[in-house]
Amino acid sequence: MPKVMITDVTLRDGHQSLIATRMRTEDMLPVCERMDRIGFWSLEVWGGATYDACVRFLKEDPWERLRKLRDALPNTRLQMLLRGQNLVGYRHYADDVVRSFVARSAANGMDVFRIFDALNDTRNLRTAIDAVKKEERHAQGTICYTTSPVHDIPQFLEMAREMVDMGCDSIAIKDMAGLLTPATTAELVRGLVDTVKVPIHLHMHATSGLSEMCHLKAIENGASVVDTAISAFAGGTSHPPTESMVAALRGTEYDTGLDLVALQEIGFYFREIRKKYHQYESEYTGIDTRVQTTQVPGGMISNLANQLKEQGALDKVAQVMNEIPRVREDLGFPPLVTPTSQIVGTQAVMNVLTGERYKTITNEVKLYLQGRYGRARGTVNHVVRQKAIGNADVIDCRPADLLDDELDTLREQAGDLVQSEEDVLIYAMFPEIGREFLEQRRAGHLVPEPLLAPNAVQGEEQAAPVEFNVTLHGETYHIRVTGTGHKREDMRPFYVTVDGMPEEIILESLEELGPVGDDEAARSPGRKGSRRPRATKPGHVSSSMPGTIIDVLVSEGAEVKAGEPVLVLEAMKMETEVQAPVGGVVRAVHVAKGDSINPDETLLEIE
């Protein structure tokens, strides 16, 4: 048995799990020389949400981060997490984009590509694996571990065979929720060792409190590499501590040979660094054994709680937790990992809040049921599918087979903002925030969101800030008040920048607006002073939950049929079509793109 090796994930998954992926490159580089001397099998430093966070919040070029880390870690393999055909974005990209992304990642210093698909659909892995092998880099095929009536160990073993046949150099078990138990870990790892002749790696989050025991069982049964995080960024929804695992194996046949004292010094460094990011700490990042019964990862639980709080329905969290397994079964038991965890979770919230299962169905669920994310392992509920997509065709091919090459089109869309192929890929992953980032860079206005002083989150009284962060639906925006206009009637304009972009906000005073009406306010506590009429007639189009209008599909005078989409609403990060309750002519439109709306308001009037 060769010595066990360690992949340390502090610089990617560690801070992604515990401080919302906010660690800046400037806080990574000073410790890199010490980490480079340790002798890790690899350091996971890129991919996942780090790419998004660099562009959206930190105003760093993610490619420049990779180049700096490559220079600072000359003796250590660098590793990234790649979402198969989704790369580091949230949709399937055409094959030419996948090949370009992998090629530029390799050219900028990436050595190991951990490649997974949210549905464990190996068809969505092939292009990325081929691209990695073409660049003569290490392709690591990944099994997203989950449990259900349609998932079992023989299936995972067959998936490993397929990935090795595709050219993978190693196989990783990715337990994103912490579902593994010691006995199951031993059985799965032993099965993989006997089935494929490539190294087996274990990546397991510590959410359930079982990860250290599972690591030991994996090692005893032939795993070559385990993932850990430096203790300052370990535990809870992160990973087992690197120092603890090294200490546990020291003096055994599995001794890692790593310097425990040197690792502890690195831990002291990160302990101080973590203090800078206190504003991103969450009460939901500790051990949560509910994952073993609900399969809902800790991060997903906190997301759902925030969503319900925004709806004024935090008391329904237990109902939502019970609904999630039902929705997951209806959708064919997908693993709960990005993006399927959000697809399932948000639909469960909607089912509970509307009081009727699938009364409102998100666009993402509709795409899923059309096969646009890939092939579900289980049988999809045909009644739910019929309700969601009617008689629309369900694709059976690899989703990316329906996509034409798009890299040249994306390059043209980005225009003169791009200075390199890497810039094209920034735009490709996130067109809106990517364009904003490139525009700000050209203007010399890349300013990261501020790190707040401790008293800003400890409740001490202080003057109203003119510069602050606002977190809305899980996204954080940097707000700076630049001025205020003259009050007019019950409103006052404020001039601000949102992530560096100038905006005007019209503030309505609820006190000046006065009550909506005692009886109406009692019936609609969520209306918050809205002046839209209450929906009282069959032709009054309304929503069952608060949200933002992202598209108005009809105009006054238009004829519509019952069931025809008339609005597109974004609620809880998912898009939902609002349909006409009756057929007729649109007589009034009370909303515009970008408007916030409340439940039971009349958004359109149809007669």
C-alpha positions as CSV (number, residue, x, y, z in Angstrom):
1,M,0.0,0.0,0.0
2,P,1.6,3.3,-1.1
3,K,1.5,6.2,1.3
4,V,-1.8,8.2,1.3
5,M,-1.7,11.6,-0.3
6,I,-3.7,14.7,0.3
7,T,-5.4,17.2,-1.9
8,D,-5.9,20.4,0.1
9,V,-9.0,22.4,-0.9
10,T,-8.6,25.5,1.3
11,L,-8.0,27.8,-1.6
12,R,-11.3,26.7,-3.4
13,D,-13.9,24.6,-1.6
14,G,-12.8,25.5,2.0
15,H,-13.6,29.2,1.7
16,Q,-16.4,28.5,-0.8
17,S,-18.1,26.4,1.9
18,L,-17.6,28.7,4.9
19,I,-17.2,32.3,3.8
20,A,-19.1,32.4,0.5
21,T,-16.0,32.1,-1.8
22,R,-14.8,35.6,-0.8
23,M,-11.1,35.0,-0.1
24,R,-9.1,37.4,-2.2
25,T,-6.0,36.5,-4.1
26,E,-3.9,38.9,-2.1
27,D,-4.6,36.8,1.0
28,M,-3.7,33.5,-0.8
29,L,-0.3,34.5,-2.2
30,P,1.6,35.2,1.0
31,V,1.2,31.6,2.3
32,C,1.8,29.9,-1.1
33,E,5.5,29.4,-0.6
34,R,4.9,27.5,2.6
35,M,2.0,25.4,1.0
36,D,4.3,24.6,-2.0
37,R,6.9,23.0,0.3
38,I,4.4,20.7,2.0
39,G,4.2,18.0,-0.7
40,F,0.4,17.8,-1.3
41,W,-0.8,15.6,-4.2
42,S,-2.5,18.7,-5.4
43,L,-4.0,22.0,-4.3
44,E,-7.6,22.7,-5.4
45,V,-7.5,26.4,-6.3
46,W,-10.0,27.2,-9.0
47,G,-13.4,26.4,-10.5
48,G,-16.7,26.0,-8.8
49,A,-17.9,29.3,-7.6
50,T,-14.4,31.0,-7.5
51,Y,-14.6,32.1,-11.1
52,D,-18.0,33.7,-10.6
53,A,-17.0,35.3,-7.2
54,C,-13.8,36.8,-8.8
55,V,-15.8,38.6,-11.5
56,R,-19.0,39.4,-9.6
57,F,-17.7,40.5,-6.2
58,L,-14.0,40.7,-5.9
59,K,-13.4,42.4,-9.2
60,E,-10.4,40.2,-10.0
61,D,-9.6,38.6,-13.3
62,P,-10.0,34.8,-12.5
63,W,-7.4,34.0,-15.1
64,E,-4.9,36.4,-13.5
65,R,-5.6,34.6,-10.2
66,L,-4.7,31.3,-11.8
67,R,-1.5,32.7,-13.3
68,K,-0.4,34.2,-10.0
69,L,-1.1,30.9,-8.2
70,R,0.8,29.0,-10.8
71,D,3.8,31.3,-10.3
72,A,3.6,31.1,-6.5
73,L,3.2,27.2,-6.5
74,P,5.8,26.0,-8.9
75,N,6.2,22.5,-7.3
76,T,2.6,21.6,-6.7
77,R,-0.2,20.3,-9.0
78,L,-3.0,22.8,-9.3
79,Q,-6.5,21.4,-9.5
80,M,-9.9,22.8,-10.5
81,L,-13.5,21.7,-10.4
82,L,-15.2,21.6,-13.8
83,R,-19.0,21.1,-14.2
84,G,-18.7,19.1,-17.4
85,Q,-20.6,20.7,-20.3
86,N,-21.5,23.6,-17.8
87,L,-17.8,24.4,-17.2
88,V,-18.0,27.0,-14.4
89,G,-21.3,28.5,-15.5
90,Y,-24.9,27.5,-15.2
91,R,-25.9,26.3,-18.6
92,H,-24.6,23.9,-21.2
93,Y,-22.1,25.4,-23.6
94,A,-21.3,24.3,-27.1
95,D,-18.4,22.0,-27.6
96,D,-16.1,24.7,-29.0
97,V,-16.5,26.7,-25.8
98,V,-15.6,23.7,-23.7
99,R,-12.5,22.9,-25.7
100,S,-11.4,26.6,-25.6
101,F,-12.0,26.8,-21.9
102,V,-10.0,23.7,-21.1
103,A,-7.1,24.7,-23.4
104,R,-6.8,28.2,-21.9
105,S,-7.0,26.7,-18.4
106,A,-4.1,24.4,-19.2
107,A,-2.1,27.1,-20.8
108,N,-2.5,29.3,-17.7
109,G,-1.3,26.6,-15.4
110,M,-4.0,24.1,-14.5
111,D,-2.8,20.5,-14.1
112,V,-5.8,18.4,-12.8
113,F,-9.4,18.8,-14.0
114,R,-12.0,17.2,-11.7
115,I,-14.9,16.8,-14.1
116,F,-18.5,16.1,-12.9
117,D,-22.1,16.2,-14.2
118,A,-25.0,17.0,-11.9
119,L,-27.0,14.1,-13.2
120,N,-24.1,11.7,-13.4
121,D,-24.8,11.7,-17.2
122,T,-21.5,10.6,-18.6
123,R,-22.4,11.9,-22.1
124,N,-22.0,15.4,-20.6
125,L,-18.4,14.6,-19.6
126,R,-16.9,13.3,-22.8
127,T,-16.0,16.6,-24.6
128,A,-14.3,18.0,-21.4
129,I,-12.4,14.7,-20.9
130,D,-11.2,14.7,-24.5
131,A,-10.1,18.3,-24.3
132,V,-8.1,17.7,-21.1
133,K,-6.4,14.7,-22.6
134,K,-5.6,16.7,-25.8
135,E,-3.8,19.2,-23.5
136,E,-1.9,16.3,-21.9
137,R,-3.3,17.1,-18.4
138,H,-4.8,14.9,-15.7
139,A,-8.5,14.1,-16.3
140,Q,-10.3,13.0,-13.1
141,G,-13.7,11.5,-13.7
142,T,-16.2,12.2,-10.9
143,I,-19.1,10.3,-9.4
144,C,-21.6,12.5,-7.6
145,Y,-22.6,10.3,-4.7
146,T,-26.2,10.2,-3.7
147,T,-28.7,7.7,-2.4
148,S,-32.2,6.8,-3.8
149,P,-34.1,3.7,-5.0
150,V,-32.4,4.1,-8.4
151,H,-28.8,4.7,-7.3
152,D,-26.6,1.9,-6.0
153,I,-23.0,0.9,-5.9
154,P,-23.0,-1.3,-9.0
155,Q,-24.3,1.7,-11.0
156,F,-21.4,3.9,-9.6
157,L,-18.9,1.1,-10.6
158,E,-20.3,1.0,-14.1
159,M,-20.0,4.8,-14.3
160,A,-16.4,4.6,-13.3
161,R,-15.7,2.0,-16.0
162,E,-17.2,4.4,-18.6
163,M,-15.1,7.3,-17.4
164,V,-11.9,5.3,-17.5
165,D,-12.8,4.1,-21.0
166,M,-13.1,7.7,-21.9
167,G,-9.5,8.3,-20.8
168,C,-9.8,9.4,-17.2
169,D,-6.6,9.1,-15.2
170,S,-8.3,8.8,-11.8
171,I,-11.8,8.6,-10.3
172,A,-13.1,10.8,-7.6
173,I,-16.1,10.2,-5.3
174,K,-17.7,13.5,-4.8
175,D,-20.0,13.5,-1.7
176,M,-21.2,17.0,-1.8
177,A,-23.8,16.6,1.0
178,G,-22.0,14.3,3.4
179,L,-24.2,11.3,2.8
180,L,-21.6,8.6,3.0
181,T,-21.4,6.3,6.0
182,P,-18.2,4.4,7.0
183,A,-19.6,1.1,5.9
184,T,-20.8,2.3,2.6
185,T,-17.5,4.1,2.0
186,A,-15.6,0.9,2.5
187,E,-17.9,-1.0,0.1
188,L,-17.8,1.7,-2.6
189,V,-14.0,2.3,-2.5
190,R,-13.2,-1.4,-2.4
191,G,-15.6,-2.0,-5.4
192,L,-13.9,0.8,-7.4
193,V,-10.4,-0.4,-6.6
194,D,-11.4,-3.9,-7.9
195,T,-13.2,-2.5,-10.9
196,V,-10.8,0.1,-12.4
197,K,-7.1,0.3,-12.4
198,V,-6.7,4.0,-11.7
199,P,-6.3,5.8,-8.4
200,I,-9.4,6.5,-6.3
201,H,-9.9,9.9,-4.6
202,L,-12.5,10.8,-1.9
203,H,-14.0,14.3,-1.7
204,M,-16.5,14.4,1.2
205,H,-18.0,17.4,3.0
206,A,-18.1,17.2,6.8
207,T,-21.7,18.3,7.1
208,S,-23.0,15.1,8.7
209,G,-20.1,14.7,11.1
210,L,-19.0,11.4,9.6
211,S,-16.3,12.5,7.2
212,E,-13.2,11.6,9.2
213,M,-14.5,8.1,9.8
214,C,-15.3,7.7,6.1
215,H,-11.9,8.9,5.1
216,L,-10.2,6.3,7.3
217,K,-12.4,3.6,5.8
218,A,-11.7,4.8,2.3
219,I,-7.9,4.7,3.0
220,E,-8.1,1.2,4.5
221,N,-9.9,0.0,1.4
222,G,-7.5,1.4,-1.1
223,A,-8.2,5.1,-1.7
224,S,-5.0,6.8,-2.8
225,V,-5.9,10.5,-2.1
226,V,-8.3,12.2,0.3
227,D,-9.5,15.8,0.2
228,T,-9.0,18.0,3.3
229,A,-8.9,21.7,4.3
230,I,-6.5,23.5,6.6
231,S,-8.2,23.5,10.0
232,A,-9.0,27.2,9.9
233,F,-11.3,26.5,6.9
234,A,-12.4,22.9,7.9
235,G,-15.4,21.2,9.4
236,G,-19.1,21.8,9.1
237,T,-20.1,22.2,5.5
238,S,-16.4,22.3,4.5
239,H,-14.0,19.2,4.8
240,P,-12.0,17.3,7.4
241,P,-9.0,19.2,8.8
242,T,-5.7,18.6,6.9
243,E,-3.6,18.6,10.1
244,S,-5.9,16.2,11.9
245,M,-5.8,13.7,9.1
246,V,-2.0,13.9,8.9
247,A,-1.8,13.3,12.7
248,A,-4.2,10.4,12.5
249,L,-2.2,8.6,9.9
250,R,1.2,9.4,11.3
251,G,3.2,6.3,12.3
252,T,0.8,3.9,10.4
253,E,1.3,2.2,7.1
254,Y,-0.7,5.0,5.6
255,D,1.5,7.8,6.9
256,T,1.3,10.8,4.6
257,G,4.8,11.9,5.4
258,L,3.7,15.6,5.6
259,D,5.2,18.0,8.2
260,L,2.5,18.5,10.8
261,V,4.2,21.5,12.4
262,A,4.5,23.2,9.0
263,L,0.8,22.6,8.4
264,Q,-0.1,24.0,11.8
265,E,1.8,27.2,10.9
266,I,-0.2,27.5,7.8
267,G,-3.3,27.0,9.9
268,F,-2.3,29.9,12.1
269,Y,-2.0,32.1,9.0
270,F,-5.5,31.2,7.7
271,R,-7.0,31.6,11.2
272,E,-6.1,35.3,11.1
273,I,-7.1,35.7,7.5
274,R,-10.6,34.3,8.1
275,K,-11.2,37.1,10.6
276,K,-11.1,39.6,7.8
277,Y,-14.1,37.9,6.2
278,H,-16.4,37.8,9.3
279,Q,-19.3,39.4,7.4
280,Y,-19.7,36.3,5.3
281,E,-19.9,33.8,8.2
282,S,-23.2,32.0,8.4
283,E,-25.0,30.1,11.2
284,Y,-25.7,27.3,8.8
285,T,-22.1,26.2,8.2
286,G,-21.8,23.8,11.1
287,I,-22.6,20.1,11.5
288,D,-26.1,19.2,10.5
289,T,-27.1,15.6,10.7
290,R,-30.4,16.2,9.0
291,V,-28.6,15.7,5.7
292,Q,-28.6,11.9,6.5
293,T,-32.4,11.8,6.4
294,T,-33.4,14.7,4.0
295,Q,-30.3,14.5,1.7
296,V,-30.4,18.3,1.8
297,P,-26.9,19.8,2.1
298,G,-26.2,22.4,4.8
299,G,-25.8,25.1,2.2
300,M,-29.1,24.3,0.6
301,I,-30.9,24.4,4.0
302,S,-29.6,27.9,4.6
303,N,-30.7,28.9,1.1
304,L,-34.2,27.6,1.7
305,A,-34.5,29.3,5.1
306,N,-33.5,32.6,3.5
307,Q,-36.0,32.1,0.7
308,L,-38.8,31.4,3.1
309,K,-37.9,34.3,5.3
310,E,-38.2,36.6,2.3
311,Q,-41.7,35.2,1.6
312,G,-42.7,35.7,5.3
313,A,-43.1,31.9,5.6
314,L,-40.2,30.8,7.7
315,D,-42.7,28.7,9.7
316,K,-43.1,26.5,6.7
317,V,-39.6,25.3,6.6
318,A,-40.6,21.8,7.9
319,Q,-43.2,21.4,5.2
320,V,-40.6,22.4,2.5
321,M,-38.1,19.8,4.0
322,N,-40.8,17.2,3.6
323,E,-41.6,18.3,0.1
324,I,-38.1,18.2,-1.2
325,P,-37.9,14.4,-1.3
326,R,-41.3,14.3,-3.1
327,V,-40.1,16.7,-5.8
328,R,-36.9,14.8,-6.2
329,E,-38.8,11.6,-6.7
330,D,-41.1,13.3,-9.3
331,L,-38.0,14.4,-11.2
332,G,-36.4,11.0,-11.3
333,F,-34.1,11.2,-8.2
334,P,-31.4,13.7,-9.4
335,P,-28.4,14.1,-7.1
336,L,-28.7,17.4,-5.1
337,V,-25.8,19.3,-6.4
338,T,-25.5,22.5,-8.5
339,P,-27.8,23.1,-10.4
340,T,-30.2,20.3,-9.5
341,S,-30.3,21.1,-5.8
342,Q,-31.7,24.6,-6.6
343,I,-34.1,23.3,-9.2
344,V,-35.6,20.8,-6.7
345,G,-35.4,23.1,-3.7
346,T,-37.1,26.1,-5.3
347,Q,-39.9,24.0,-6.8
348,A,-40.5,22.5,-3.3
349,V,-40.8,26.0,-1.9
350,M,-43.3,27.0,-4.6
351,N,-45.4,23.9,-4.0
352,V,-45.7,24.7,-0.4
353,L,-46.3,28.4,-0.7
354,T,-49.0,28.1,-3.4
355,G,-50.8,25.4,-1.5
356,E,-51.0,23.3,-4.6
357,R,-48.3,21.0,-6.0
358,Y,-47.0,22.3,-9.3
359,K,-49.5,25.1,-9.6
360,T,-46.5,27.2,-10.5
361,I,-43.6,25.5,-12.3
362,T,-40.2,27.2,-12.8
363,N,-38.7,27.4,-16.3
364,E,-35.7,25.4,-15.1
365,V,-37.9,22.5,-14.1
366,K,-39.5,22.7,-17.5
367,L,-36.1,22.5,-19.2
368,Y,-35.1,19.7,-16.9
369,L,-38.2,17.7,-17.9
370,Q,-37.5,18.3,-21.5
371,G,-34.1,16.6,-21.0
372,R,-32.1,19.8,-21.4
373,Y,-29.9,19.1,-18.5
374,G,-29.3,15.4,-19.4
375,R,-30.7,12.0,-18.5
376,A,-32.3,11.4,-15.1
377,R,-31.5,7.9,-13.6
378,G,-35.0,7.4,-12.3
379,T,-38.5,7.5,-14.0
380,V,-39.9,11.0,-14.2
381,N,-43.5,11.5,-13.0
382,H,-45.4,11.6,-16.3
383,V,-48.3,13.6,-14.8
384,V,-45.9,16.3,-13.6
385,R,-44.1,16.3,-17.0
386,Q,-47.4,16.7,-18.9
387,K,-48.4,19.6,-16.6
388,A,-45.0,21.3,-17.1
389,I,-44.4,20.9,-20.8
390,G,-47.6,19.4,-22.3
391,N,-46.8,17.5,-25.5
392,A,-43.4,19.1,-26.1
393,D,-40.8,16.7,-27.3
394,V,-38.4,15.2,-24.7
395,I,-34.9,15.1,-26.1
396,D,-33.0,11.8,-25.7
397,C,-29.7,13.0,-27.1
398,R,-26.8,14.7,-25.3
399,P,-28.1,18.2,-24.8
400,A,-25.0,19.9,-26.3
401,D,-25.6,18.0,-29.5
402,L,-28.4,20.5,-30.2
403,L,-26.0,23.5,-29.7
404,D,-24.1,25.0,-32.7
405,D,-20.6,26.3,-32.2
406,E,-20.9,29.7,-30.4
407,L,-17.4,30.9,-29.6
408,D,-17.2,33.2,-32.6
409,T,-20.7,34.7,-31.9
410,L,-19.7,35.3,-28.2
411,R,-16.5,37.0,-29.4
412,E,-18.5,39.3,-31.6
413,Q,-21.0,40.1,-28.9
414,A,-18.2,41.1,-26.5
415,G,-16.7,43.4,-29.1
416,D,-13.7,45.5,-28.4
417,L,-14.0,44.9,-24.6
418,V,-12.0,41.7,-25.0
419,Q,-8.2,41.7,-25.2
420,S,-7.6,38.0,-25.1
421,E,-9.3,34.6,-25.5
422,E,-9.6,34.5,-21.7
423,D,-11.7,37.7,-21.9
424,V,-14.0,36.0,-24.3
425,L,-14.5,33.2,-21.9
426,I,-15.2,35.6,-19.0
427,Y,-18.0,37.0,-21.2
428,A,-19.1,33.5,-22.2
429,M,-19.6,32.2,-18.7
430,F,-21.5,35.3,-17.4
431,P,-22.6,37.6,-20.2
432,E,-24.1,40.3,-18.0
433,I,-21.7,40.5,-15.2
434,G,-18.8,39.6,-17.5
435,R,-19.6,42.6,-19.7
436,E,-19.8,44.8,-16.7
437,F,-16.5,43.5,-15.4
438,L,-14.8,44.1,-18.7
439,E,-16.3,47.6,-19.0
440,Q,-15.1,48.5,-15.5
441,R,-11.7,47.2,-16.2
442,R,-11.4,49.4,-19.3
443,A,-12.6,52.4,-17.4
444,G,-10.1,51.6,-14.6
445,H,-13.0,51.3,-12.0
446,L,-12.6,47.7,-10.8
447,V,-13.3,48.1,-7.1
448,P,-14.0,45.0,-4.9
449,E,-16.8,45.0,-2.4
450,P,-15.6,46.4,0.9
451,L,-14.7,44.3,3.9
452,L,-16.7,45.6,6.8
453,A,-15.2,46.6,10.2
454,P,-16.2,44.2,13.0
455,N,-18.7,46.6,14.6
456,A,-20.6,46.7,11.3
457,V,-21.9,43.1,12.0
458,Q,-21.9,43.1,15.8
459,G,-24.9,45.4,16.2
460,E,-23.1,48.5,17.5
461,E,-25.0,51.7,16.8
462,Q,-23.4,53.9,14.1
463,A,-24.5,56.4,11.5
464,A,-26.3,55.2,8.4
465,P,-23.6,54.2,6.0
466,V,-23.1,55.7,2.6
467,E,-21.3,52.6,1.3
468,F,-22.4,49.1,2.1
469,N,-23.3,45.6,0.7
470,V,-26.8,44.3,0.2
471,T,-27.5,40.6,-0.1
472,L,-30.7,39.8,-2.1
473,H,-31.8,36.3,-3.1
474,G,-28.3,35.0,-2.3
475,E,-26.5,37.6,-4.5
476,T,-24.4,40.4,-2.8
477,Y,-24.3,43.9,-4.4
478,H,-21.9,46.8,-3.5
479,I,-24.0,50.0,-3.0
480,R,-22.5,53.5,-2.7
481,V,-24.9,56.5,-2.1
482,T,-23.6,59.4,-4.2
483,G,-26.5,61.9,-3.6
484,T,-30.2,62.5,-3.1
485,G,-32.7,64.5,-5.0
486,H,-35.6,66.7,-3.9
487,K,-38.6,65.0,-2.4
488,R,-41.6,64.9,-4.7
489,E,-45.0,63.9,-3.2
490,D,-44.4,60.7,-1.3
491,M,-41.1,59.8,-3.0
492,R,-37.5,60.8,-3.0
493,P,-34.8,59.9,-5.5
494,F,-31.5,58.6,-4.3
495,Y,-28.5,58.4,-6.6
496,V,-26.2,55.4,-6.0
497,T,-23.8,53.1,-7.7
498,V,-24.5,49.4,-7.7
499,D,-21.3,47.4,-8.3
500,G,-19.9,50.6,-9.8
501,M,-22.8,51.3,-12.2
502,P,-24.8,54.5,-11.6
503,E,-28.4,54.0,-10.7
504,E,-31.4,56.0,-9.5
505,I,-33.5,54.6,-6.7
506,I,-37.0,56.0,-6.0
507,L,-37.7,55.6,-2.3
508,E,-41.4,55.5,-1.2
509,S,-42.2,56.2,2.4
510,L,-44.8,53.8,3.8
511,E,-45.8,56.3,6.5
512,E,-46.5,58.9,3.8
513,L,-48.3,56.5,1.6
514,G,-50.5,55.6,4.5
515,P,-52.1,52.1,5.1
516,V,-53.5,50.2,2.2
517,G,-56.7,49.8,4.2
518,D,-57.1,48.0,7.4
519,D,-59.1,45.1,6.1
520,E,-56.9,44.7,3.0
521,A,-53.7,45.0,4.9
522,A,-54.9,42.3,7.2
523,R,-55.5,40.0,4.3
524,S,-52.3,41.0,2.4
525,P,-49.5,41.6,4.9
526,G,-46.9,41.2,2.1
527,R,-48.2,44.1,0.0
528,K,-45.9,46.7,1.7
529,G,-47.8,49.8,0.6
530,S,-48.2,48.8,-3.0
531,R,-50.6,50.9,-5.1
532,R,-51.5,48.2,-7.6
533,P,-55.1,47.1,-7.2
534,R,-55.8,43.9,-5.4
535,A,-56.7,40.9,-7.6
536,T,-60.4,40.3,-7.2
537,K,-61.7,39.2,-10.6
538,P,-61.1,36.2,-12.8
539,G,-59.2,38.3,-15.3
540,H,-56.9,39.9,-12.8
541,V,-53.4,38.3,-13.4
542,S,-51.5,37.9,-10.1
543,S,-48.6,36.0,-8.6
544,S,-48.7,33.7,-5.6
545,M,-45.3,35.0,-4.3
546,P,-43.1,38.1,-4.3
547,G,-40.6,38.5,-7.1
548,T,-39.2,40.7,-9.9
549,I,-40.7,41.1,-13.4
550,I,-38.1,40.2,-15.9
551,D,-40.3,40.3,-19.0
552,V,-43.7,41.5,-20.1
553,L,-44.9,39.3,-22.9
554,V,-48.1,41.2,-23.9
555,S,-49.2,44.8,-24.3
556,E,-52.5,46.6,-23.9
557,G,-55.0,45.6,-26.6
558,A,-53.5,42.2,-27.1
559,E,-55.7,39.2,-27.4
560,V,-54.7,36.2,-25.2
561,K,-55.9,32.7,-24.6
562,A,-56.3,31.1,-21.2
563,G,-53.1,29.5,-20.1
564,E,-51.0,31.7,-22.4
565,P,-47.8,33.1,-20.8
566,V,-48.1,36.9,-20.3
567,L,-45.3,37.7,-17.8
568,V,-42.0,36.2,-16.7
569,L,-41.2,36.4,-13.0
570,E,-38.0,35.8,-11.2
571,A,-38.5,34.5,-7.7
572,M,-35.9,32.7,-5.6
573,K,-33.4,32.8,-8.4
574,M,-35.7,30.8,-10.7
575,E,-37.7,32.0,-13.7
576,T,-41.5,31.3,-13.8
577,E,-44.0,32.1,-16.5
578,V,-47.2,33.8,-15.2
579,Q,-50.1,32.6,-17.4
580,A,-53.4,34.3,-18.3
581,P,-56.1,32.9,-16.0
582,V,-58.8,33.6,-18.7
583,G,-59.0,34.4,-22.4
584,G,-59.7,37.9,-23.6
585,V,-58.2,41.3,-24.3
586,V,-55.5,42.9,-22.2
587,R,-57.1,46.1,-20.9
588,A,-54.4,47.3,-18.5
589,V,-50.8,46.5,-17.7
590,H,-49.7,47.6,-14.2
591,V,-46.0,46.3,-14.3
592,A,-42.9,46.8,-16.3
593,K,-39.6,45.0,-16.6
594,G,-37.6,45.3,-13.4
595,D,-40.6,45.9,-11.2
596,S,-40.9,44.2,-7.8
597,I,-44.3,42.7,-7.1
598,N,-46.2,41.3,-4.2
599,P,-48.7,38.4,-3.9
600,D,-52.3,39.0,-4.9
601,E,-51.6,42.3,-6.7
602,T,-53.2,42.8,-10.1
603,L,-50.4,42.8,-12.6
604,L,-52.5,42.7,-15.8
605,E,-56.2,43.1,-16.4
606,I,-57.9,40.8,-19.0
607,E,-61.5,41.2,-20.1
